[in-house]
Amino acid sequence: MKVLVTGGIGYIGSHTCVELLNQGHEVVIVDNLYNAKIEVLSYIKKITNKEVTFYEVDVCDYDAMKEIFAKESIDSIIHFAGYKAVGESVSKPVEYYTNNIYSTLILTRLMKEYDCKKFVFSSSATVYGDPDVVPIVETAKLGPTTNPYGTSKLMLEKILTDIQAANPDWTIILLRYFNPIGGHSSGLLGEDPKGIPNNLMPYIMKVANKDLACLGVFGDDYNTPDGTGVRDYIHVVDLGVGHVKALENIANDGVHIYNLGTGIGYSVLDVINTFEKVNGVPVPYKIQPRRAGDIAECYADSSKALEDLGWQATKTLEDMCKDAWNYVLSQK
Ligand code: UFG
């Protein structure tokens, strides 16, 4: 299958490209390098020993995208490209809504023009808002979301559902990711956020590497076993495999929704302790007030993905912590 991967040089995109290539698919990457480094392209090739086609293009550039569709005979699309920083989305809602929604609309317009019928969308567990019950099943209530980033994901799920209704022979797959962390076992691919990180694992890595002095733990008074927030951390390689399984195993038309998580909730302190133990490096931390918009607990019921796709996360929190740190070490 020839797969167009937007944002294919980014964190989740690059790991997914490796898994697609490993399964013998042809990969066409479109990335504007806004939040990605071009070297990643050569690492994808080095890991897989396969070629990929790359276009440095912004998905919002309709004319440039049209040229790619005209040239490439795309069978299906995995759309990762987008703005993803929760905090930044609060101060830049126009940019977030414009970029995330417009890029998706352009892709669906080109799907119609070039008879491409399969689309996989990067959604997020954030669409569930503060869940009433954990583990979360796909049929759980949606929203309210607490920031423009999350709202753009929820809106896009609805937009794509409407577009599928108007194009009944299309297959739209909405993958709701939980908390992706870790990196490729080669140490060549991993998460490398710009500036001071917002997310837990990238912050831990900066503290472990002594780039930052101390991790702030946002709240220890939640109704969880140790009082800190509980999340479903999933290894990014497992997540990449989930995309390939979804693409390969969903043949019928319609809108198909899957949670991609491990089904296990770990607290912030669990992650810190595991990271310190498996890597033998200290991660000094200090308890701070709760972060606005955070919820106590969020973890997936991923049994639908197992039943329908034959997909299940296989890697442990230990693997995730080891591979995250291995990436930092290999950058030195
Ligand atoms: N945390 C800290 N200190 C930090 C950063 C995070 O204690 O410096 C805590 C948070 O309070 C939370 C946990 O670590 O309890 C995880 O926080 P992250 O920022 O890593 O992740 P979130 O669960 O807040 O958000 C992530 C993605 C979003 C996505 C959401 C889906 O960043 O894009 O999961 O549930 F929408």
Boltz pocket constraint, residues with backbone or C-beta under 6 A from the ligand:
constraints:
  - pocket:
      binder: B
      contacts: [[A, 84], [A, 86], [A, 124], [A, 125], [A, 126], [A, 150], [A, 177], [A, 178], [A, 179], [A, 197], [A, 198], [A, 199], [A, 200], [A, 201], [A, 203], [A, 215], [A, 216], [A, 217], [A, 218], [A, 219], [A, 228], [A, 229], [A, 230], [A, 231], [A, 268], [A, 291], [A, 294], [A, 295], [A, 296], [A, 298]]
      max_distance: 6.0
